[in-house]
Amino acid sequence: MDTATHITMGIALGGIATLDPVVQQDSALFTAVMVGTIVGSHAPDFDTILKLRNNATYLRHHRGITHSIPLVIFWGIAISSIIYLFLPEVNFLHLWLWTSLAVILHVFVDIFNAYGTQAYRPFTKKWVAHGFISTFDPYIFSLHVIGIIAWILGATPGYTWLAIYFIILLYYIKRYMDKREIVKLIYEHFDYTEKIATSPTTKQNIWRIAITTKDFYYVGQVEDGHIVVNDQFDKMPVPDNRLFEIAKKDKNIAAFLSFSPIYRWEWNMYDDFSEIRFIDLRYRTAGHYPFVAVVQIDDNQRIMNSYTGWIFSEEKLQSKLNVDKQVSSTF
């Protein structure tokens, strides 16, 4: 989920914590728990700071190790311990339990969007992305805002938030059922389907889809139970040659390939270098595929430039690569 929703979830858990008799009887503990749930609800995303280093490092690690089982345990203990240094009189066990629950909730809700997490590390590095809740879901966020306002106006926080989370649970079930129907529809319409990536939009009746079959990639959307294919690409294996082997060793390309489950490639040859692009097919926006990885290799098979990240125009990409070129051929 997005940062704002994670933080409001921390506030919600702080409200639910008022149902804990130990928290009820200790105002200092309530304060500590509220701090713990708010910080804990955002802690796994502290890895955002890696973006200051470079996109490859960020892509490699965001929602990776910081969302893993060992780090989930670590965040709960570390945050609770720091708070306890300032409020040593509070009950550490209950502070730790509520803080840890906030961390767990953060990782749990992240597995339901299209980006996903490596939540099962160290047992597997597989990305878990169920793809039926938006990274920012206006309905979920609005329910949290309503809960906060109701609390400010005097509503009993514990039962108010339980009621809201029951509604959210029903919403999750509804979105799961929607996705299940979409997957069924896709299998009925496309032969030899191998992979399906779904991504809900803010509109309940419109979903983005990317499909891998035996011979093709299909990108489109499902609207009111009808599939619309926007793009179709031939499914071609990545060439097994020296140039692509060099490309795969580049940090930006390696980071992209470790993350993206459905992508196509392009190989462009220029006057004195070659350019290889990998294009994620899950995020089509206004006819454009913004999530890419690009590497440029000179005629001596040395990497000149590379980049991975979100790019919404060719001009912006070229400014990132900082190379002028004249095209000679494209494959």
N, C-alpha and C positions, 0 to 999 in steps of 0.2 A: 504494500500500500504506500501511498504518499506520506510525507512527513507530517502534514497536518492531521491526517486521519490517525496515524500512529499515536500522536500526542493526545488527541481527544480520547483515544482508547485507553491511554494511561490515566486520564482524568476519570473515565468511566470506571475503571478498576478500583481507583481510589474511593469512588462512591460506593461500589459494591463491598469494599472492605469495611464499611461502617456496619455491616451485618455481623462482622466478627466481634464477639463479645469482648475480647481482649483489646481490640482497637477502639471499640465504643467507650471503654472506661478510661482511656488514656489519650488525652488531647495531643501530647507530645508524640506518641506513637502514631496517631492519625496523621500528623504533619509529616513525620518521617516516611510513612507508607505512601502518602500522596507524592512526595518527592521521588521516592523509589519507583513508584509505578509510572510516573511521567518520564523519568530518565530511562528506566528500564524498557519502556515501550518504544524508545528511540535508539537505545544502545547498539543493537546489531547494525544499524546504519551509520555508525561512527566511521565505517570504512569509506564513506564518501570523501573523506579527506585525501584519499589516495588519488583522486582526480587531479589534485594539485601537482602530482608527479607526472603522470601521463595517462592517456586513455587506455592503453594496453594493460597497465597495472590495475587500473580501476576495473576494467572489464573482467580481468582474471580473478579478482578478489571480491568485488561487490556482490553481496548476497552469497558469497562462497564460504570461506572458513569462519567469517564472523557470524554466520547463521547456522553453523554446525552444532552438533550435540555438545562437544566439549566447551565451545565458546558460550553456548546458552547457559551451561552450568557456571562458567566463569563470570559472565555478566551479572548474574544474580548475586553471587558471593561478593564480587568486587564492589558493586554499587552499594549493597547493603552494608558492607564493612566500612566504606568511606562515610556513609551517613551516620553509622554507629559511632565513629570517631567524634562526631560533633554532638551526638545525642546518646551517650553511653547508658543513660538510665532507661531507655526503651527496651522492649522485649525483642531481642535480635531474631529469634525464631520466626515470629510473625512478620517482622519487617522483611526477612529473607524470603519467606513464602510468597508474600504479595508482590515483591519486586521480581522474583523469579517467574511468577505467573505472568507478569507484564512482558517479560522477555520472551517467554514461550508463546504468548499470544501474538506477538510481533512476527515471529518466524512462522507460526501456524497460518496466519492470514496471508502471508506472502506467497505461500505455495499455490494459492488459488488463482493468481493472475498469470498472464502470458509470459512474463519475464521469469518468474519462478525463483527458486533458491537451491543451494546444495545442502538441504536440511538434514540429509542422512549421512553426511560425512561424520566420522571417518570410515564408515562401512562402504560407502560408494560416493563417487564424485558426480553421479548423475544429477542433472538438473531436474527438479520437480516443479512442473508448471502445468497445473490443471486447466488454466485458461478459461475460467467462467466467471471471474470477478475482475473488473477493471482495476488498474493500479490506483486510479482515483475514481471512486464510485460516488457520484453525487448523492445517491439515496442513503448510503451508509454514513457518509459525512454529515448529511442533513439531520439524520436521526441523532447523531452525537451532539450536534449543535442544539437541537431541541431538548435533549437531556440536560445539557449544561444550563440552558436558560431556565428549564423547569426547576433545577436544583437551586439556582440563584433566587428564584421566586418563592422558594420555600418547600418544594416537593421533597418527600423523604427519599434521599439519594439511593439507598440500597435497593428498594423495591422498584423505584423508577427505572434504574439502570437494568435490573433484571427483566423488566417488562420490555424495555427497548432491545435488549439482547435476544429476547425470545423472538421479537419481530425480525431482527437481523438473521437469526437462525432460519426462520421460515423463508427469508429472502434468499439465503444461500441455497437452500433446498430447491427453491423455484429456479434459480439460475443453473443449478446442476441439472435439473430436469430439462431445461431449455437446451443445454449443451448436448445432453444425451440424445435428444430428438434430432439435433443438427448432425451429429455423428452418424446416426442411423440413416438420415437422408443422404448424406455424402456416400456412404457405402452402397446405397441403392442406385446412385447415379454414376459412380465412377468405378470402373473395373480395376482390379489389382491395386487397390488403395493400400499404401504402405505406411504413410504418416499423415496425421491431421493436426494442424495447429489452429486453435480457435482463439479469438480475442473479442470480448464483448465491447460494444460502444456504450456511450451514455444513453443511447436509445434502446429500450428493451427489445424492440423487434428487429434490430440490425446487429449482425455479428460479422467480423472480418474472419476470413478463413484462408489458409494456405495448405495445399494438399500435395503430397508426393505419391505418384503412382509408378507403375513399372517403367513407363516410357516418358511421362510428362510431369511438370509442375503446373499446378493450377492455383491462381490467386484470384480471390473474389470476395463476395459477401453473401450472407443469407439474410433475406429480408422477408418477414412474414411467411416463413416456411418455404421460400423460393430461392434457389441458388442462382446467383449471377456471377459468371466468370468474367473477370476483367482482363486477365492476362493468362496466356498459356506458353510455357517454355519447354523445349525439348530437354529431357533429363539426360545429361551427358556426364560420364565419370570424369573426375579431375585427371588431367593428363599425367601420365607417369613418365616425366622427363626431368632433366637436370634443373631446368628453370623453375619448375613448380616445386621441386625439392628445396631449392634455395628459398623460394617464397614462403614455404611452410615453416621455415626456421626463423623467419622474421617475427619479432615479438608481437607486432600488431596483428599479423595474419594468424599466428598461433593462438592468440587470445580470442580472436573472432571465431576460429574453427572450434575452439573448445566450448564455445557458448551457443553458437547458432545451429539449430537442428535442421532447418530447411533453407537452403541457399543455392544460388547458381553462380557461375563464374564467367568472367570475360577475360580474353587475352588480346591485348592491343599491342601491335608492333609499330615503333616509331623510327625515326632516322638513326638514332644512336642508342636507343634503349627500348626495353619492353615494359609494358605495364600489365599487371594482373589484378583483377578486381574480384572480390567475393561480395555478393549482394544478398542480404537477408530478405527473404520473401514474406516475412510475417507482418511487416509494418508499412504496407503500402498506404500512402497518404496523398490524395489528390493526384494520382497517377505516378507518383514518385516513390522510390524505395530509399529512404533516408539512412538506413543503417548499413554501412559498408566497411570493407577493409581493402586497402589499396597498397600495392608495393610496386616500386619502379626499380628495374634492374638494368644496369648498363651492359654494353657489349662484352665487357670483361667479366660478366657474371658477378658483379658487385652490387649490393643494394645501395641505391642512391637515396631514396626517400620512401617512407611508408606512413600509413595513417589508418586508424580505425575509429569509428564513432558515428555520430548523427550529423549528416550533411544534407541540406535541403536545396542546394544548387551546385552546379558544376563549377561556377566561379569561386564559390567558397571552398570547394575541394581543392581546386588548383592553388588557391592562396595558402592552404594548409601544406600542400606538397611543394609549393614554391618552385615550380618548373614550367617553362614554356616549351611547347613541343608542336611538331607538325606530324600529323598522322600519315602513315603509309599504308597500313592494312589492318583489318580487324577480323578475328576468327570467332 
